[in-house]
Amino acid sequence: MAECIFADLILANGTVYTGNKNQPTAKTIAIKDSLIVDVSNNLLDKDLFCGTPKIIDLTGQYIFPGFVDAHGHLKGIGYRELTLNLQGINSLNETLEAVKKYILTKESGEWIVGRGWIDKIWPEKRFPTKQDLDIFSPENPVVLERADGHAIVANSMALDLANITSATPNPQGGFIEQDAAGQLTGLLVDTAMSLVTDLTPKPSLAMDKEAFLQGLQRNVSLGWTQIHTPGATYDDIAILKEIKSQGELLQRVYVMVDDGLPAERLLDEGPLLDPDNYLIVRTIKMYSDGALGSRGAALLEKYDDYDGNGHFIFIEEETKPKLLKALKSGIQIATHAIGDHANRVVLDWYEEALSIGNNSGLAEPRWRIEHSQNIMPIDQKRFLKLGIIPSMQPSHAIGDLHFAVDRLGLDRIDNAYAWRDLIDLGLIIPGGTDAPVEIGDPLIEFYAAVTRKDVDGFYDKGWNLNQRVTREEALKMFTIWPAIASFQEDVKGTIEKGKLADFTVFNKNLMTIPDHEILESKNILTIVGGREVFSSLGK
């Protein structure tokens, strides 16, 4: 008889999609400590295992490598649960009514801060204005952030406190909107937002910790085993370390620090590489432009529905030296770029740095462009030539379909959300959610990637269904490709012996069920490092 296998946990009688081409499917997985020690195509044979490991009989349900959100704002996800959440409200009138009711629960003079409004599905087909808010908020400053995080609308009281008038100049990388008569509308885009948001009460570290905890709990309940979270501070990192020390870091967190002081500190101190792969800090998140919905994305030609080209946020003389230092320090760069002009400039600057830099820290830098939404064909090929990773979020395509054609026109939309073209070039696409901009559900993201339709099955002229991906590719977008994008493919991303025991278990087979059933599926078990962090089995 063969020597028995020491294991703490057995996942038995499942339908396992390993992501490993040498053994694509299996039935039983054995875990010892935090690692996979056996993957078998046989049904459970208790005699093969030493001792008395815990056995979870999955009765044929569907096990995948742990799903990874390659771009989600963890703290923002938590704060969405804790504050005035305007996401999912279907009209401007309903949104204003929700804000009005919320104000009634607050004291006079107290700041009202909300997030999540999105005009793309509203019948009114316009942004809210300060005039809308002023009707019911004469005694409270109000700031409402658009779902994309790149625009706010503020009422008159908030604008007055910030000393913003029609004569206030636009800051670098943003703008203060005025109507045709030159009057403020209350809309502040990108860097202009800070003129008001800098005045809002700052959350305490205790509130930040609670937001992280809320975000972690929500994520694992949906099946996420790791998140790549962009835009963190060193206070955030200290909180995450504390959460980890208390055993409450329910999913792995790959941190991208904010540009500015956090970036300078990371460049000086170097990466934080956690030996157990729970908390890794090795990346700087930069911003090249704004968002398409708020018309801040930098385009080579003017918007189809607006007299402007968007704007750039980063500054050349500040950014280029950081790129060179990052290469020498083994630091990954991940730059937000939405518009075709922004993507081209980021590629230009990356190419210049890579051509003259001395990469002494990594075999390859694996620099990323976050979102990569609108890319000219000539620039799509440059991603491959330069080894740049397009980090994309499928739900942006199904959300943006309600306004993107208006912004870009039918010609430029051919170059937008070009998953199929990029994969066919030989690129990988780590898939994310950009939550709380989007809902943050892995099933929505998987569905979006394979259908390119919204959750009601709708798509419109010019939406290029030929850019859909296969289900096998969609699985890679949320498993092995994020692992490669975070230098972790040797320890995670597939189910095979010796890798970390991270699994997502759904009650339906995402690889074969009809498209609409993907959204009807449920996560029933999330395991991170051999630990059950969420389970609805038996409920």
N, C-alpha and C positions, 0 to 999 in steps of 0.2 A: 504493500500500500504506500502511495506517495506521502511524503511528509505533509502534515497539516499546515494550514495557513493561519497565522495569528491575525485576528481582526476584532475590532470593537463594534462594528456596525455592518450589517449586510442589507443591501437593497435587493430584494429578491423578486423574481417573476415579473420583471418590468419589460417594457419595450424600449430598449436603450438605443439612442442614436449617438454614437460616440464621437463623430466628427473625425475619426481616425480611419484613413483610407485602407489601412491594413486589416482592420477589424471594424467595419462600418456599423454593425449592429451587435447587440448582446442582450442577455436576459438578467444577469446577476452581477452586482458590483460589491466588492469587499473593501472596507476602509479600516485603516489602523492609524490612530492619532488623527492627523490631518491629511493623510495621503491615501491614494488608491493603491491597494496591494494586489487586487485581482479583478479581472474583467472576464466574465465567462459567458459562453453561449449556451451553457447548460442550465437547466432548472436547478433550484437550490438542492444541494447535497450537504446536509449538516455535518457529515463525517469528514468533509474536506477542511473544516475549520476547527482550530484549537479553542478550548474553553467554551464559554457561553456568550458569544456576541449577541447584541441586540439585533433582531431581525424585523425588518419592515417589509411585509408582503404587499407589493404594489399591484397585484392582480392584473398585470398587463398594461398598467398605465405608463405614461410616456416620459422617459427620462432624457434630458439633454445636458450637454455641458452647461455650466452655470452661465446664464444670460448676463451680459455686461452692457450697461449704458455708457457708451463712449463719450458722451457729452451731456451732462446734466448738472444743474446747480443745486447741490444737496441742501445747503442752508436755505436757499430760496424755496425749495420744495417744502421744507418744514414750515417756513413762515407763511406759505400759502395756506397751510392748515390752521395757522394761529391768528391770522389777520383777516381783514375785509377782502374776501376772495370774489372777484368779479368774473372769473372764468366760467364759460359755458352759458352766460346769459344771452338770450337770443335777440335782443333789441336794445337800442339806445334808451328808449323810454323805461324799459324794465331795469336797465343798469342804473339810471338816475334814481329810480324809485328805491332800489336797494341801497344806494348811498344815502338817500334822504332818511330812510328808516334807521340806518346805522348811526347817523348824526344824532338822532333823537336819544340814543343811549349814552351820549357823551356830554361833557360839560362845555359851557361856553368858553371859547378860546383854545380848546384842545385840538391838536392837529388830527386831521382825518386822513389816513394813508391807506390806499387800497391798490390792488394790482389785479391784472388779468383781463381787462376789457379788450375786446377785439371787434373791430367794425366790419370785418370781412363778410359776416353773415347777417348783419343788421339790415332790416328793410329800409332804414333811414339812409344808408350808404354814405355816412359821413362820420368824422371824428366828433367827440363831444367838445364843447367849448366852455370857456369861463362863464359865458352868459347863461349856459344851461345850469351850471353849478350855483351861480350867484343867487338864483331865485330862492333857494332853500338853505343857503349857507352863509348868511351875512355875518355870523359871529364865530365861525370856525375856518381856519385855513385848510383847504382841501387839496390833496395831491393824489392823482390817480394814474398809475403806471400802466401803459399799454402792455399787452401780454408778451410782446417781443423784447421788453426791457430797454427799448431804445427811444421811448417818447413818454412824456407825461402830459396830462392836462391839469392845470392849476386854476383855482378860482381867483377872484380879484384880491381877496384878503391875502392869500399866499404870495401873489405877485407883488403886492404893496410891501409886504414884509421883506421881500427880496430886493426891493427898490428897482424893479423891472418896469420900464416904460417903453413906449414906442421908439424912443431915442437910444435905448440900450443896444450896443453893438453885438453882433453875433460872435460868440467865442470860436476859437479854432476847433474845428471838428463838430460843430453843431449849429443850430439856428433857432431863433425865436420867431415863431410864425406871426404874421400880421395879415389881416384881410385886405381886400381891394381898397378900402378906405384908409389903410395904414393903422388900423386899430389892432391891439393884441387880441388873439383868439384864445390865449391860455395854453397853446401847444408849445412845448419845449422839446427839442429833439437832440439826442446824444449828449454831447458835453454841455449843452445849455441846461440840461436837467439839473445839474449840480448847483446852479444858481438858487434853486429852491430847495432841492433835497438836502443840501448841506445845512439847512435850517431846521429840518425835521428832527424830533427827538431821537437820539441814537439808542438802539437797543443795548441793554446790558449784556455782559458776557454770559450771565445766567440765562437770559432770553435766547442768546445765540446757541447755547448748549441745548436748550429745549428744542429749538428749531432743528438742530442737527439730529437729535434723538427722534423727533417726529418724522423727519425725512428718511432716516434709516429704517424705522418701523414700517413706513408706507412702502418703501422700495422692496424690502424683502417679502412683504405680503403679496407683491405683484410678481415676484420671481427673480428680481435683480440680485445677483451675487456680488457685483462690483459696480462702482460708478467712477468715471473720470470726471472730476468736478473742476471746472475752470473758474479762475478769478478769486482765489483764496488769499487771506492774509496770514501772517504768522500767529496772530491771535486765534484764527480758525484752526491752525495746525495744532496749537497748544490744547485747544478744546478737544480735538479729535484724539490727541494722545491721551488725554484724561479719560475720555470715553473708552478708549481701548484698554487702559489700565484697569478700568472698572468692569471689563468684560462685556461692555454694551456696544462695541463696534460690530454690528450685526452683519455688515457687508464690507468687502474690501474697498478702500478709497485710494484712488490715484489722483494726486493733487496737482493742479496747475496754478501757480501763484500769480497774483496780479502783477501787471507791469507797474513800474514805479519802484517804491522802496522795497516791497517784498521781492521783486525781481533782482534788485541790486544785492539784497542779502543772500539770495540763493546763488547768484553768480559768485559771491565772495566765499560762501561757506560750502558750496557744492551740494550734490543731491543727498537726500535722506532715503536710504535704501533699507527698508525694514526687512530683516532676515526671514520673517514669517509671511511677508508679502501682504500684510493687512493695510499698512499705511505707507505709501511711497510718495516722495516729493522730488520731482526731477524736471519739471516743465514750467515754462513761463507762458502765460496767456497774454497775447497782444491783440490790439484792435486796429484794423486798417480802415474800416468804414462802418456805417450804420446798418440799418435793416431795410429790406425792400418795402415792407408794409408802411413804414413811417417815412418812406422816400429819402432815407439817409444812405442807402447803398450807393457806392460810387460806380457810375456807369460811364462807358466810353462815349455814349450818345445820350441825349436828354430822355427823360421819362416820356412815355407816350401820353400820360395823363397829368403832366406837371412840367412847368418851365424851369427845369433844373437837372443837374447831373448827380445829385447827392454830394457827399463830401468825404474827405479823408480825416481820420482821427489821429493816427500816429504821425510823428514828425521824423523826417529822414535823418537829420543830423543827430537826433537822440536815439533812433532805433538801430541804425547800422552798426555802431560800435558794440551794442549789446549782442547783436548776432554773432560777431566775431568772437567776443568773449565767451558766449555760450558754447561755441564749437570747442574752444580750448578748455572749457570747464566741464564738458560732458553733459551739458544742459540741453534738453529738448525745447524747441520753440513750437508753439501752436498759435497761429494767428487767425483771428476772425476775419473772414473776407466773404462778402455776399455778392457784390456787383462784379461785372466783367472787368472793369477798370481796376478795382481793388485786387482781384485775383492776379491780374497781370503784374501789378506793381509788387505785390508780395513775392511772386515768382522771380521778378527781376532782382529784388533785394536778396532773396535767398540765394539765387544763382551767383550773385556777386560775392556774397560771403563764402559760399562753398568753394568758389574758384580760388580765393586767396587765403582762406582760413586754414589753420592747422588743427585738424580734429585729432586730439590726443586722448580723448576720453572714451570714445565709442567707436566700434567697428563701422557703424553708420549712424548718422545723427537722427534719422527717422523724424525729421521735422514734418509738421502737420499744417494743413490749412483747415480751420474749422468752418463748416457749412459748405464752402466751395459751391455756392448755389448757381452762379451764372458765369460760365467759362467759355471763352471763344475756342473753337476747335484747335487752333494752333497752340493755344495755351494748355488745353487738355493734354496734348502730347508732351508738353514740357514737364508736367507732373511726373511722367514716367522717366524722362531723361534725367531729371534731377533727383529722383527718388523721394519725392514729396508725397505724403499720404493725404488724400482727400477724406476728411472726417465729416460725415454727412448724417442728416436726420431725416429718415423717410417721411415722418409725419408732416414735415414742413411742406413737402410737395402736395399732400392732400389737403392741408390747411390753406396753403397759399393759392391753390387753384381758383379760389373765389375772388382773387384780386390780381394775381401775378400777370395775367395776360393784359389787363388794363395798364399795369405799370410798364411792361416791357414790350408789348405788341407781339404779334404772331411770329415775326422773324426771330426775335431774340429769345423767345420762349423755347425755341428748338435747342438752345444751348444751356437750358436751366434744368437743374436736378437730373443731370445726365448720368445716372447710375450705370446703365447698360454700356454706354460709350466708354466710360472710364474703366469698367471691369474688362471689357473687350480689349482695351489697350494693354491689359496686364496689371492693372492697379488693384490694390485692396481698398475696401471702403469700410472702416469701422463705423458701426451704426450707433447713433445716439438718439436722444429725445429732445434735448434742449429744455426739458422741464425746469421751471414752471411755465416757460413760454408755451409748451404743449402739455398734454395730459401727463405723459410720462409712463405709459403702459406698454410693456413689451409686446403684447398681443396687437395693439394698434400699430406699433412700428413694423412688426412682421407682416401684418396685413397690408400696410401701406406700401411696403417694399415689393410685394408680389402682385398687387393689384393696381397700384397708382390711382386708386379711386378713394373718395371720402367714405366715411363710415356708413353712409346711406347708399353707397354704390354709385354715387354721382361722379361724372367727369365731364369735361367740356371740350369744345373745339380747341385744337392745338395742344392738348394735354399729353400727347406723345406716349401712348401706352406701350410703344415699343421700347421704352426705357425701363420697363419692369424687370425684376430679377427673378431667377428661379428660387424655389424653396430652399434648395441646397445652398445657394448663394446668400439668401436671407439668413439662414442659420449661421453661416460664417460671419455675416455682418455683426452678429451679436455674441459671438463666441471666440473663434480663433483670430479673426481680424483685429478686434480690440486688444487681444493678447499680444499680437505682433506690434501694434501701435504703441504699446506700453512696455515693450522689451520683455514680455513674460511668456512667450510662446513655449519656452522649455518647461514651464511649471503649470500652465493652465491653458484653457481654450479647447481642449479635447479630453475625452474620457479614455485614459490609458494608464497602465501601471506606472507608478512613480510620480504622477501628477497630483496636484492639489484636489482634494475631494470637494469640489464645488458643483452642485447640480441644481437644475430647475426641472420640476416635474409638473406637467400639465395633464389635465383629464381627457384631452383629445389629441389626436395625432396631427400636429401642425403640418406634417410633411405630405399628408394625403387627403385631409378633409376638404370639402368645398370651401371656397373663399369666405363666404359669409359666416361659416361656422368658426373660423379663426377668432372672430370677435366674441363668439359665444363661449369660448373655452375659458378655463379658470386655472390659475396656478394653485396646486394643492400641497406642494412641499418645496421648501427652499433649504438647501444644505450648503453651508460655507465652512470649508475646512473640516468636514466630517461632523459638523454641529448642526442640528436642526434649529434653524432660526425662524422658520415659519412652517406651520402645518395646519391643514384643515382636514386631514385624514380622519375618517370616522365621524365627521360632523355633518 
